[in-house]
């Protein structure tokens, strides 16, 4: 097993990430390591990293004088005779530096199985602890059993997970019987939707990454684009909710497309009512899609919504992958566990 001691003469082992020279090699390492896992957002981030690597020298100078990039480009690399063969990113996850995020744990294929990933993650945990961190958080796909076992052995525990579910084509279903009147709402009703989503997520999940107002409050440009594409005949956006008094009990956002692409569903429900209104809204959405081209249908679902996942499976949806969130206590918290 390689030694973790860094020898500047032969440059082998662990050393801090150097923005001026490591950005390009790390981008290529991530591309190789996560080729099958990168979603659209990840692919965009990778392209940006590759573009920034051309200015690595300048960025390195700026960072040494201002520390501007420490929060999202800090970490450690494993080098072998000068070549970057392993990486881990460690960055603050809140402004108080009590929570730290670990990401981009990657090792070149030829160097796997030597304990490099473990030593990189241990170094990241050590760094976060020395900086006063109390918790470390990371995300990993449930199917990556090797990585999950590594993180569990280091003290990480599951916090929650999101399953990406897809049907290859719009399922054929019978018209559902309505048991609760559905309310049509508009983008301006975002506060009720925001409250519902916050309630569904719960304090533990929000402890890691809270709901953002901007995810629900549409800009004028966003509303204009939605109207334009509706008039142009590319897609139609449906908003429906089950409402009691002034609050939403469950809500649905369906983007149905006439042009080639994927129909997308977003569905929120109060945990105490899982298996009730969320199933009704799903059936309503699938019935609406009977009038559209039979493109694929996608939805992301919390793993806690087992009744919804079962219902989706019954009508032909398949879980593509599940992204798990895990956390590890670094030190005894002085206040509340969810502070």
TAZI-V313356 format. One record per residue. N is the residue number from 0. RES is the residue in one small letter. SS is DSSP state (2 for helix, 1 for strand, 0 for the rest). PSI is psi in degrees with one decimal (NA if undefined). Layout:
N_RES_SS_PSI / N_RES_SS_PSI
//
This chain:
0_x_0_137.4 / 1_x_0_148.3 / 2_x_0_146.0 / 3_x_0_-3.7 / 4_x_0_136.1 / 5_x_0_120.6 / 6_x_1_110.0 / 7_x_0_-16.6 / 8_x_0_-44.5 / 9_x_0_-4.7 / 10_x_0_69.4 / 11_x_1_132.5 / 12_x_1_-159.5 / 13_x_1_137.5 / 14_x_1_161.4 / 15_x_1_147.1 / 16_x_0_131.8 / 17_x_0_108.5 / 18_x_2_-34.9 / 19_x_2_-25.6 / 20_x_2_-11.8 / 21_x_2_-12.4 / 22_x_2_-46.7 / 23_x_2_-53.1 / 24_x_2_-37.8 / 25_x_2_-39.0 / 26_x_2_-43.5 / 27_x_2_-35.9 / 28_x_2_-42.7 / 29_x_2_-40.8 / 30_x_2_-41.2 / 31_x_2_-42.5 / 32_x_2_-33.4 / 33_x_0_29.5 / 34_x_0_-36.2 / 35_x_0_-7.2 / 36_x_0_-17.3 / 37_x_0_124.2 / 38_x_0_-172.2 / 39_x_2_-43.6 / 40_x_2_-39.0 / 41_x_2_-37.3 / 42_x_2_-38.5 / 43_x_2_-43.6 / 44_x_2_-37.8 / 45_x_2_-41.7 / 46_x_2_-39.4 / 47_x_2_-38.8 / 48_x_2_-42.0 / 49_x_2_-40.6 / 50_x_2_-41.2 / 51_x_2_-27.6 / 52_x_2_-24.1 / 53_x_0_-17.4 / 54_x_0_23.4 / 55_x_2_-42.7 / 56_x_2_-47.0 / 57_x_2_-43.1 / 58_x_2_-37.3 / 59_x_2_-42.3 / 60_x_2_-45.6 / 61_x_2_-41.1 / 62_x_2_-36.5 / 63_x_2_-26.7 / 64_x_2_-27.2 / 65_x_2_-22.9 / 66_x_0_21.0 / 67_x_0_-33.4 / 68_x_0_7.3 / 69_x_2_-30.9 / 70_x_2_-21.4 / 71_x_2_0.9 / 72_x_2_20.8 / 73_x_0_156.8 / 74_x_1_-154.7 / 75_x_1_151.6 / 76_x_1_155.4 / 77_x_1_123.5 / 78_x_1_147.7 / 79_x_1_106.7 / 80_x_0_43.5 / 81_x_0_-13.2 / 82_x_1_133.3 / 83_x_1_116.6 / 84_x_1_-2.3 / 85_x_1_153.7 / 86_x_1_149.5 / 87_x_1_135.4 / 88_x_1_135.2 / 89_x_1_125.5 / 90_x_1_156.0 / 91_x_1_137.6 / 92_x_0_-3.9 / 93_x_0_165.3 / 94_x_0_-16.7 / 95_x_0_-3.9 / 96_x_0_28.7 / 97_x_0_-26.9 / 98_x_1_136.0 / 99_x_1_141.2 / 100_x_1_132.5 / 101_x_1_131.1 / 102_x_1_172.2 / 103_x_1_41.3 / 104_x_1_106.7 / 105_x_1_139.4 / 106_x_1_134.8 / 107_x_0_140.8 / 108_x_2_-40.7 / 109_x_2_-13.2 / 110_x_2_6.4 / 111_x_0_156.8 / 112_x_0_10.9 / 113_x_0_5.9 / 114_x_0_11.8 / 115_x_2_-43.0 / 116_x_2_-45.3 / 117_x_2_-46.7 / 118_x_2_-33.4 / 119_x_2_-44.9 / 120_x_2_-40.5 / 121_x_2_-39.5 / 122_x_2_-40.0 / 123_x_2_-41.8 / 124_x_2_-39.9 / 125_x_2_-42.3 / 126_x_2_-46.1 / 127_x_2_-38.2 / 128_x_2_-45.3 / 129_x_2_-25.4 / 130_x_0_5.4 / 131_x_0_10.3 / 132_x_0_149.0 / 133_x_0_-26.0 / 134_x_1_148.1 / 135_x_1_139.9 / 136_x_1_143.8 / 137_x_1_167.2 / 138_x_1_140.9 / 139_x_1_144.6 / 140_x_1_138.5 / 141_x_0_-31.0 / 142_x_0_-12.3 / 143_x_0_75.4 / 144_x_2_-33.1 / 145_x_2_-47.4 / 146_x_2_-41.3 / 147_x_2_-41.1 / 148_x_2_-37.7 / 149_x_2_-48.8 / 150_x_2_-37.5 / 151_x_2_-37.3 / 152_x_2_-19.9 / 153_x_0_5.1 / 154_x_0_5.9 / 155_x_0_145.7 / 156_x_1_154.1 / 157_x_1_138.6 / 158_x_1_-37.4 / 159_x_1_-179.1 / 160_x_1_154.7 / 161_x_1_125.1 / 162_x_1_129.8 / 163_x_1_115.9 / 164_x_1_141.0 / 165_x_1_141.1 / 166_x_1_135.9 / 167_x_0_-22.6 / 168_x_0_162.1 / 169_x_0_123.3 / 170_x_0_145.6 / 171_x_0_121.3 / 172_x_0_161.7 / 173_x_0_156.1 / 174_x_0_125.1 / 175_x_0_152.8 / 176_x_0_127.1 / 177_x_0_128.2 / 178_x_0_-12.4 / 179_x_0_131.6 / 180_x_0_135.6 / 181_x_0_138.7 / 182_x_1_133.1 / 183_x_1_127.6 / 184_x_0_168.9 / 185_x_0_172.7 / 186_x_2_-28.9 / 187_x_2_-14.3 / 188_x_2_27.6 / 189_x_2_-27.1 / 190_x_2_-39.4 / 191_x_2_-38.2 / 192_x_2_-40.4 / 193_x_2_-43.3 / 194_x_2_-41.4 / 195_x_2_-46.8 / 196_x_2_-39.7 / 197_x_2_-40.4 / 198_x_2_-40.5 / 199_x_2_-41.6 / 200_x_2_-39.3 / 201_x_2_164.2 / 202_x_2_-34.0 / 203_x_2_-45.7 / 204_x_2_-39.1 / 205_x_2_-23.1 / 206_x_2_-34.0 / 207_x_2_-54.3 / 208_x_0_98.0 / 209_x_0_161.2 / 210_x_0_135.8 / 211_x_0_136.1 / 212_x_2_-38.7 / 213_x_2_-19.6 / 214_x_2_-15.4 / 215_x_0_-25.7 / 216_x_0_100.0 / 217_x_0_139.4 / 218_x_0_166.9 / 219_x_2_-40.0 / 220_x_2_-38.6 / 221_x_2_-41.0 / 222_x_2_-39.0 / 223_x_2_-42.4 / 224_x_2_-40.7 / 225_x_2_-44.1 / 226_x_2_-43.3 / 227_x_2_-47.4 / 228_x_2_-25.8 / 229_x_2_-46.4 / 230_x_2_-37.6 / 231_x_0_-11.1 / 232_x_0_18.4 / 233_x_0_-45.1 / 234_x_1_164.6 / 235_x_1_136.0 / 236_x_1_125.0 / 237_x_1_136.3 / 238_x_1_120.2 / 239_x_1_148.7 / 240_x_1_153.1 / 241_x_1_120.3 / 242_x_1_133.0 / 243_x_1_125.2 / 244_x_0_-120.7 / 245_x_0_1.6 / 246_x_1_153.9 / 247_x_1_133.1 / 248_x_1_-30.9 / 249_x_1_154.1 / 250_x_1_154.3 / 251_x_1_138.9 / 252_x_1_114.2 / 253_x_1_124.0 / 254_x_1_105.4 / 255_x_1_131.9 / 256_x_1_138.2 / 257_x_0_-35.6 / 258_x_0_162.0 / 259_x_0_139.6 / 260_x_0_-144.0 / 261_x_1_138.5 / 262_x_1_138.8 / 263_x_1_141.5 / 264_x_1_138.8 / 265_x_1_131.2 / 266_x_1_131.4 / 267_x_1_145.6 / 268_x_1_154.5 / 269_x_0_131.7 / 270_x_2_-33.7 / 271_x_2_-8.6 / 272_x_2_19.1 / 273_x_0_139.6 / 274_x_0_3.0 / 275_x_0_-88.4 / 276_x_2_-29.2 / 277_x_2_-37.1 / 278_x_2_-38.1 / 279_x_2_-44.2 / 280_x_2_-39.3 / 281_x_2_-47.0 / 282_x_2_-38.5 / 283_x_2_-44.1 / 284_x_2_-44.3 / 285_x_2_-32.3 / 286_x_2_-39.6 / 287_x_2_-36.2 / 288_x_2_-9.5 / 289_x_2_-23.3 / 290_x_2_1.6 / 291_x_0_165.6 / 292_x_0_150.0 / 293_x_0_53.9 / 294_x_0_167.9 / 295_x_1_157.8 / 296_x_1_132.5 / 297_x_1_145.2 / 298_x_1_145.2 / 299_x_1_133.6 / 300_x_1_136.3 / 301_x_1_140.9 / 302_x_0_-13.8 / 303_x_0_-16.5 / 304_x_0_63.1 / 305_x_2_-37.2 / 306_x_2_-37.7 / 307_x_2_-41.8 / 308_x_2_-40.7 / 309_x_2_-41.1 / 310_x_2_-41.0 / 311_x_2_-42.0 / 312_x_2_-36.9 / 313_x_2_-29.1 / 314_x_0_9.6 / 315_x_0_5.5 / 316_x_0_151.5 / 317_x_1_135.6 / 318_x_1_121.3 / 319_x_1_-46.4 / 320_x_1_159.1 / 321_x_1_123.4 / 322_x_1_115.5 / 323_x_1_141.8 / 324_x_1_131.9 / 325_x_1_151.7 / 326_x_1_158.4 / 327_x_1_132.4 / 328_x_1_127.0 / 329_x_0_-35.9 / 330_x_0_165.2 / 331_x_0_119.9 / 332_x_0_140.7 / 333_x_0_-21.1 / 334_x_0_-145.4 / 335_x_0_148.6 / 336_x_0_-29.6 / 337_x_0_20.8 / 338_x_0_NA
//
